[in-house]
Amino acid sequence: MDCTMVKPGVECVFMTKKGCSFNGGTCHQIVEECDGCNRSSGFPGGWYCAACPDPSLKWKAGKCNMATHVKDVNKTKTGKVNPLKASKRGGR
């Protein structure tokens, strides 16, 4: 059903015939950490996230899993190599 509260014309799963069924009766605006995300959209009432109705809950436990502007840095650990096993592998 299309949102008629804060995001007019956008499909919303929380919208019912009685109005918005989300906690508080409306979606919440994006938080500071969401600046630069491709999922945030501007509407007459402010900037809102297209992926979740309350972005502050996504950032509460760390990085938002829906954020498009945050890059995941994978650290490669170089562990100890057993020289005996390495020499056996090299001989194959």
OpenMM code with the backbone's topology and positions (N, CA, C; nanometers):
from openmm import Vec3, app, unit

residues = "MET ASP CYS THR MET VAL LYS PRO GLY VAL GLU CYS VAL PHE MET THR LYS LYS GLY CYS SER PHE ASN GLY GLY THR CYS HIS GLN ILE VAL GLU GLU CYS ASP GLY CYS ASN ARG SER SER GLY PHE PRO GLY GLY TRP TYR CYS ALA ALA CYS PRO ASP PRO SER LEU LYS TRP LYS ALA GLY LYS CYS ASN MET ALA THR HIS VAL LYS ASP VAL ASN LYS THR LYS THR GLY LYS VAL ASN PRO LEU LYS ALA SER LYS ARG GLY GLY ARG".split()
positions = [
    Vec3(0.0842, -0.1174, 0.0000),
    Vec3(0.0000, 0.0000, 0.0000),
    Vec3(0.0894, 0.1248, 0.0000),
    Vec3(0.0511, 0.2282, -0.0697),
    Vec3(0.1288, 0.3508, -0.0778),
    Vec3(0.1213, 0.4305, 0.0511),
    Vec3(0.2355, 0.4878, 0.0894),
    Vec3(0.2437, 0.5698, 0.2098),
    Vec3(0.1754, 0.7041, 0.1849),
    Vec3(0.0975, 0.7474, 0.2799),
    Vec3(0.0328, 0.8780, 0.2694),
    Vec3(0.0780, 0.9713, 0.3808),
    Vec3(0.1653, 0.9233, 0.4690),
    Vec3(0.2072, 1.0027, 0.5845),
    Vec3(0.3293, 1.0898, 0.5505),
    Vec3(0.4475, 1.0325, 0.5405),
    Vec3(0.5704, 1.1091, 0.5221),
    Vec3(0.6361, 1.0844, 0.3865),
    Vec3(0.6093, 0.9688, 0.3248),
    Vec3(0.6685, 0.9358, 0.1947),
    Vec3(0.5561, 0.9121, 0.0931),
    Vec3(0.4920, 1.0184, 0.0449),
    Vec3(0.3782, 0.9992, -0.0463),
    Vec3(0.4197, 0.9320, -0.1774),
    Vec3(0.3409, 0.8304, -0.2154),
    Vec3(0.3645, 0.7609, -0.3412),
    Vec3(0.4623, 0.6459, -0.3333),
    Vec3(0.5211, 0.6190, -0.2159),
    Vec3(0.6181, 0.5107, -0.2000),
    Vec3(0.5478, 0.3908, -0.1380),
    Vec3(0.5745, 0.2727, -0.1917),
    Vec3(0.5173, 0.1493, -0.1388),
    Vec3(0.5707, 0.1234, 0.0017),
    Vec3(0.4820, 0.0998, 0.0981),
    Vec3(0.5215, 0.0807, 0.2377),
    Vec3(0.4474, -0.0394, 0.2965),
    Vec3(0.5202, -0.1271, 0.3634),
    Vec3(0.4591, -0.2460, 0.4229),
    Vec3(0.3846, -0.2127, 0.5512),
    Vec3(0.4129, -0.0996, 0.6120),
    Vec3(0.3477, -0.0621, 0.7377),
    Vec3(0.2175, 0.0144, 0.7167),
    Vec3(0.1883, 0.0523, 0.5949),
    Vec3(0.0682, 0.1312, 0.5682),
    Vec3(-0.0545, 0.0417, 0.5626),
    Vec3(-0.1575, 0.0785, 0.6354),
    Vec3(-0.2846, 0.0068, 0.6347),
    Vec3(-0.3948, 0.1067, 0.6006),
    Vec3(-0.5166, 0.0591, 0.5962),
    Vec3(-0.6292, 0.1476, 0.5674),
    Vec3(-0.6501, 0.2488, 0.6808),
    Vec3(-0.6076, 0.2121, 0.8022),
    Vec3(-0.6233, 0.3007, 0.9176),
    Vec3(-0.5081, 0.3998, 0.9309),
    Vec3(-0.4016, 0.3817, 0.8556),
    Vec3(-0.2845, 0.4685, 0.8634),
    Vec3(-0.1587, 0.3858, 0.8839),
    Vec3(-0.0529, 0.4514, 0.9262),
    Vec3(0.0753, 0.3846, 0.9449),
    Vec3(0.0707, 0.2984, 1.0712),
    Vec3(0.1108, 0.1714, 1.0583),
    Vec3(0.1076, 0.0791, 1.1715),
    Vec3(0.2433, 0.0653, 1.2388),
    Vec3(0.3426, 0.1433, 1.1945),
    Vec3(0.4742, 0.1368, 1.2573),
    Vec3(0.4690, 0.1996, 1.3945),
    Vec3(0.5635, 0.1619, 1.4811),
    Vec3(0.5717, 0.2126, 1.6172),
    Vec3(0.5802, 0.3658, 1.6150),
    Vec3(0.4845, 0.4320, 1.6726),
    Vec3(0.4805, 0.5777, 1.6727),
    Vec3(0.3905, 0.6339, 1.5638),
    Vec3(0.3467, 0.5513, 1.4717),
    Vec3(0.2551, 0.5952, 1.3670),
    Vec3(0.3194, 0.6630, 1.2481),
    Vec3(0.4529, 0.6673, 1.2439),
    Vec3(0.5213, 0.7292, 1.1305),
    Vec3(0.6659, 0.6803, 1.1243),
    Vec3(0.7262, 0.6919, 1.0069),
    Vec3(0.8678, 0.6578, 0.9923),
    Vec3(0.9521, 0.7677, 1.0555),
    Vec3(1.0743, 0.7324, 1.0963),
    Vec3(1.1651, 0.8284, 1.1567),
    Vec3(1.2662, 0.8753, 1.0524),
    Vec3(1.3136, 0.9992, 1.0682),
    Vec3(1.4108, 1.0542, 0.9743),
    Vec3(1.5459, 0.9868, 0.9934),
    Vec3(1.6321, 1.0012, 0.8909),
    Vec3(1.7636, 0.9380, 0.8970),
    Vec3(1.8506, 1.0053, 1.0022),
    Vec3(1.9509, 0.9326, 1.0492),
    Vec3(2.0441, 0.9838, 1.1483),
    Vec3(2.1711, 1.0306, 1.0778),
    Vec3(2.2621, 1.0881, 1.1516),
    Vec3(2.3839, 1.1462, 1.0953),
    Vec3(2.4682, 1.0432, 1.0213),
    Vec3(2.4717, 0.9189, 1.0704),
    Vec3(2.5520, 0.8143, 1.0081),
    Vec3(2.5011, 0.7771, 0.8692),
    Vec3(2.3760, 0.8078, 0.8386),
    Vec3(2.3157, 0.7712, 0.7105),
    Vec3(2.3498, 0.8690, 0.5983),
    Vec3(2.4143, 0.9790, 0.6293),
    Vec3(2.4482, 1.0769, 0.5258),
    Vec3(2.5381, 1.0134, 0.4201),
    Vec3(2.4973, 1.0224, 0.2957),
    Vec3(2.5740, 0.9663, 0.1854),
    Vec3(2.5249, 0.8300, 0.1395),
    Vec3(2.4271, 0.7741, 0.2062),
    Vec3(2.3744, 0.6424, 0.1694),
    Vec3(2.2816, 0.6564, 0.0486),
    Vec3(2.2857, 0.5603, -0.0411),
    Vec3(2.2005, 0.5631, -0.1602),
    Vec3(2.0555, 0.5291, -0.1282),
    Vec3(2.0288, 0.4750, -0.0123),
    Vec3(1.8929, 0.4370, 0.0252),
    Vec3(1.8140, 0.5524, 0.0884),
    Vec3(1.8798, 0.6623, 0.1202),
    Vec3(1.8088, 0.7757, 0.1786),
    Vec3(1.7494, 0.8609, 0.0666),
    Vec3(1.6278, 0.9068, 0.0893),
    Vec3(1.5565, 0.9850, -0.0108),
    Vec3(1.4963, 1.1094, 0.0535),
    Vec3(1.4945, 1.2165, -0.0204),
    Vec3(1.4372, 1.3408, 0.0291),
    Vec3(1.2894, 1.3500, -0.0029),
    Vec3(1.2112, 1.3894, 0.0950),
    Vec3(1.0677, 1.4082, 0.0805),
    Vec3(1.0332, 1.5443, 0.1403),
    Vec3(0.9119, 1.5948, 0.1177),
    Vec3(0.8766, 1.7262, 0.1733),
    Vec3(0.8929, 1.7347, 0.3259),
    Vec3(0.8783, 1.6242, 0.3957),
    Vec3(0.8897, 1.6245, 0.5414),
    Vec3(1.0315, 1.6063, 0.5922),
    Vec3(1.1263, 1.5745, 0.5051),
    Vec3(1.2646, 1.5519, 0.5457),
    Vec3(1.3255, 1.4357, 0.4699),
    Vec3(1.4384, 1.3855, 0.5215),
    Vec3(1.5090, 1.2733, 0.4587),
    Vec3(1.4735, 1.1450, 0.5326),
    Vec3(1.4356, 1.0417, 0.4560),
    Vec3(1.3947, 0.9135, 0.5136),
    Vec3(1.4657, 0.7997, 0.4429),
    Vec3(1.4819, 0.6878, 0.5149),
    Vec3(1.5463, 0.5693, 0.4605),
    Vec3(1.4433, 0.4852, 0.3860),
    Vec3(1.4820, 0.4330, 0.2707),
    Vec3(1.3925, 0.3481, 0.1924),
    Vec3(1.3946, 0.2039, 0.2410),
    Vec3(1.4955, 0.1656, 0.3196),
    Vec3(1.5103, 0.0274, 0.3624),
    Vec3(1.4475, -0.0019, 0.4985),
    Vec3(1.4507, 0.0944, 0.5898),
    Vec3(1.3962, 0.0687, 0.7233),
    Vec3(1.3269, 0.1934, 0.7774),
    Vec3(1.2240, 0.1758, 0.8580),
    Vec3(1.1491, 0.2901, 0.9086),
    Vec3(1.2178, 0.3634, 1.0236),
    Vec3(1.3095, 0.2982, 1.0953),
    Vec3(1.3802, 0.3628, 1.2060),
    Vec3(1.5297, 0.3367, 1.1926),
    Vec3(1.6025, 0.4233, 1.1206),
    Vec3(1.7453, 0.4019, 1.0962),
    Vec3(1.8315, 0.4032, 1.2216),
    Vec3(1.7896, 0.4720, 1.3259),
    Vec3(1.8717, 0.4787, 1.4473),
    Vec3(1.8881, 0.3409, 1.5110),
    Vec3(1.7901, 0.2531, 1.4950),
    Vec3(1.8015, 0.1171, 1.5495),
    Vec3(1.9040, 0.0344, 1.4722),
    Vec3(1.9190, 0.0605, 1.3434),
    Vec3(2.0171, -0.0125, 1.2631),
    Vec3(2.1595, 0.0223, 1.3037),
    Vec3(2.1831, 0.1481, 1.3434),
    Vec3(2.3173, 0.1936, 1.3800),
    Vec3(2.3476, 0.1710, 1.5273),
    Vec3(2.2505, 0.1286, 1.6053),
    Vec3(2.2687, 0.1139, 1.7495),
    Vec3(2.3730, 0.0078, 1.7842),
    Vec3(2.3732, -0.1018, 1.7121),
    Vec3(2.4640, -0.2125, 1.7424),
    Vec3(2.5927, -0.2072, 1.6610),
    Vec3(2.6179, -0.0983, 1.5933),
    Vec3(2.7379, -0.0875, 1.5101),
    Vec3(2.7034, -0.0346, 1.3740),
    Vec3(2.7544, -0.0984, 1.2706),
    Vec3(2.7325, -0.0557, 1.1323),
    Vec3(2.5991, -0.1087, 1.0815),
    Vec3(2.5287, -0.0244, 1.0078),
    Vec3(2.4013, -0.0644, 0.9469),
    Vec3(2.4290, -0.1641, 0.8351),
    Vec3(2.3563, -0.2755, 0.8335),
    Vec3(2.3789, -0.3769, 0.7311),
    Vec3(2.3236, -0.3361, 0.5948),
    Vec3(2.2425, -0.2313, 0.5892),
    Vec3(2.1859, -0.1842, 0.4634),
    Vec3(2.2626, -0.0654, 0.4058),
    Vec3(2.3610, -0.0137, 0.4773),
    Vec3(2.4330, 0.1059, 0.4350),
    Vec3(2.5129, 0.0789, 0.3081),
    Vec3(2.4975, 0.1676, 0.2100),
    Vec3(2.5699, 0.1527, 0.0839),
    Vec3(2.6972, 0.2352, 0.0818),
    Vec3(2.7123, 0.3266, 0.1742),
    Vec3(2.8282, 0.4153, 0.1735),
    Vec3(2.9391, 0.3699, 0.2671),
    Vec3(2.9169, 0.2657, 0.3443),
    Vec3(3.0178, 0.2143, 0.4366),
    Vec3(3.0817, 0.0922, 0.3726),
    Vec3(3.2114, 0.0971, 0.3569),
    Vec3(3.2842, -0.0140, 0.2960),
    Vec3(3.3318, -0.1089, 0.4042),
    Vec3(3.3224, -0.2369, 0.3764),
    Vec3(3.3653, -0.3396, 0.4694),
    Vec3(3.5144, -0.3639, 0.4490),
    Vec3(3.5908, -0.3436, 0.5523),
    Vec3(3.7356, -0.3619, 0.5443),
    Vec3(3.7694, -0.5001, 0.6003),
    Vec3(3.8160, -0.5874, 0.5137),
    Vec3(3.8555, -0.7210, 0.5562),
    Vec3(4.0042, -0.7211, 0.5866),
    Vec3(4.0362, -0.7536, 0.7076),
    Vec3(4.1768, -0.7600, 0.7468),
    Vec3(4.2248, -0.9033, 0.7302),
    Vec3(4.3292, -0.9194, 0.6519),
    Vec3(4.3855, -1.0514, 0.6294),
    Vec3(4.4904, -1.0768, 0.7366),
    Vec3(4.4672, -1.1820, 0.8096),
    Vec3(4.5615, -1.2169, 0.9161),
    Vec3(4.6652, -1.3137, 0.8614),
    Vec3(4.7880, -1.2842, 0.8885),
    Vec3(4.8943, -1.3755, 0.8513),
    Vec3(4.9364, -1.4476, 0.9785),
    Vec3(4.8975, -1.5719, 0.9870),
    Vec3(4.9287, -1.6505, 1.1052),
    Vec3(5.0639, -1.7156, 1.0959),
    Vec3(5.0992, -1.7802, 1.2025),
    Vec3(5.2271, -1.8511, 1.2045),
    Vec3(5.2187, -1.9736, 1.1145),
    Vec3(5.3270, -1.9983, 1.0446),
    Vec3(5.3345, -2.1140, 0.9570),
    Vec3(5.4318, -2.2130, 1.0187),
    Vec3(5.3855, -2.3343, 1.0310),
    Vec3(5.4706, -2.4402, 1.0828),
    Vec3(5.5717, -2.4759, 0.9745),
    Vec3(5.7022, -2.4560, 0.9982),
    Vec3(5.8016, -2.4804, 0.8928),
    Vec3(5.8071, -2.6258, 0.8472),
    Vec3(5.7772, -2.7187, 0.9355),
    Vec3(5.7798, -2.8600, 0.8979),
    Vec3(5.6685, -2.8901, 0.7989),
    Vec3(5.5477, -2.8427, 0.8280),
    Vec3(5.4366, -2.8659, 0.7380),
    Vec3(5.4552, -2.7899, 0.6063),
    Vec3(5.5126, -2.6715, 0.6112),
    Vec3(5.5351, -2.5924, 0.4910),
    Vec3(5.6343, -2.6629, 0.3985),
    Vec3(5.7371, -2.7248, 0.4560),
    Vec3(5.8330, -2.7945, 0.3733),
    Vec3(5.7731, -2.9178, 0.3090),
    Vec3(5.6814, -2.9825, 0.3792),
    Vec3(5.6147, -3.1008, 0.3218),
    Vec3(5.5211, -3.0590, 0.2072),
    Vec3(5.4529, -2.9452, 0.2242),
    Vec3(5.3627, -2.8974, 0.1187),
    Vec3(5.4423, -2.8532, -0.0045),
    Vec3(5.5562, -2.7960, 0.0158),
    Vec3(5.6388, -2.7479, -0.0949),
    Vec3(5.6947, -2.8596, -0.1787),
    Vec3(5.7073, -2.9793, -0.1239),
    Vec3(5.7653, -3.0915, -0.1947),
    Vec3(5.6669, -3.1592, -0.2902),
    Vec3(5.5409, -3.1256, -0.2812),
    Vec3(5.4405, -3.1915, -0.3661),
    Vec3(5.4410, -3.1425, -0.5048),
] * unit.nanometer
topology = app.Topology()
chain = topology.addChain("A")
for resn in residues:
    res = topology.addResidue(resn, chain)
    for name in ("N", "CA", "C"):
        topology.addAtom(name, app.Element.getBySymbol(name[0]), res)
